[in-house]
Amino acid sequence: MSELTAETFASEVTAALGARLGALLLYGSAAREAHVPRHAALNTLLVCNAVDEALFAALESAVRAWTRAGHPAPLIFTEQEWRDSSDAFAIEYEDIRQAHRVLAGRDPWQGISVRREDLRRQLEFELVGKLVRLRQAYAAAWSDPKRLTEVVV
């Protein structure tokens, strides 16, 4: 993994997008105090005014260098999507809110709230979905110990 820093990436994104940039966040383990450099991905979130071909063209060089350095491409939201999606991605929003650092632009959390009911609903959806898929795989492999071991792993 190359030594491309989050701050360098932020500078490149800021220069590429100018006024189109709403916010660029570093989130997850890299934004926590207990972060161990070189042992965790540098996850980023980009909030911008619109997502179109011009945005991707402007970001191409910065994102190419970032991903070549071993980091995931940023999650990209428009301002409107960011404001409207806290119910659909409640778990992710809370995780990002708890561990983030603003690299460029403004802090995008003003006016954003995550309802406890949305967290509960998404958690139930995720857990029940995984349980149903596990049962499906178990039904297909239950008489074959080797395949069943693969399912469990």
Protein Blocks (a to p, Z undefined) as FASTA:
>chain_A
ZZbdfklmmmmmmmmnmmmpmbdcdehjllpmklcghiaccddddddfbdcfklmmmmmm
mmmmmmmnopacdddddfklmmmmmmmmmmmmmmmmmmccdfbhjdfkgopacdfklmmm
mmmmmmmmmmmmmmmmmmmmmmmmklmmmmmZZ
